């Protein structure tokens, strides 16, 4: 699949299209369609790095949530020592 670059008549039209594109996610036949603004290579790289960080945070949160849910969390002695030192 190739990206399609379109040019709109105004910034307002572009903003409206980008805002409305979220509605596509609700339509089954359009789930694989994404509308994004045109990014420079540097902007695209920065956006990619942010998405990676967001995914990593999400994965860590999911793992922590699962550990708490299943009761498989452990407390390390160093954690208790750190907390007791703070309360003194």
N, C-alpha and C positions, 0 to 999 in steps of 0.2 A: 504494500500500500504506500502510495506517495502522498506527501503533504500537498495541500492546495493553498496557495497564497492568494488572498483576495484583497482588494483595496476598496474601502468604503468612502462615502462622500464627506464624512465629518468625524471628528473625535467622539461626538455624542452618539452617532450611529454605531461606532466601534464599541463604545462602552456598553451600550444597550445590548448589542449582540453578545458580548462576552458575559454580561449578566444573565441574559436569557439562556445562554448555552447550558447552564446548570439544569435546566428543565429537561434537556435531552436524556439525562440519566434516568429519568422516570419512564421513558418510553422504551419498551423492550427492543424494538428493531433498531434503535439508535444508540444502544449502550456502548458500542465501540467507536463512537464518533466523539472527537474532542475538538474544541475550538479554543485556541490559545492566541495570545498576541504574538506578533513577530518579535523574536529576541535576537540581539546581537550574539555572536559566539561567546563573549564574556558573560552576558546575562544568562544565556542558556546553561553555561557551566555552573554559575552561581546557583541557579534554580535547581539544577541537578544535585548539587552538594546539599542544599537545604532539604530536598526530598529524601536523600539518603539519611541524613541526621534524623528527620522526622520518623522514617521507617525504623531506624535503630531504637529510638526512644519508645516507639509503639511496641516493638518486639520485646524490649526489656520490661515494659509495663505489663504486657500480656504474660510473660514468664513469671513475674512477681505475683500477679493476680492469681495465676494458676497454682503457684506454690502455696499461697495463703489459703486458697480454696481447698486444696487437697491436704493441707496441714503438713506439708513437707518442708516448712521453713526451719532453719536452725539458727541458734544464737551463738555467736563466737565469743569466747572469754574476753578477747580484746575489745569487743563492742561494749560489754558490761563495764570494763575498766574505764573506758573513755567517758562513759556516761556518769560514773560515780565520781570521777575527777572533776567534772563540770559542776556537780552539785555541792562540792565542798567549798 
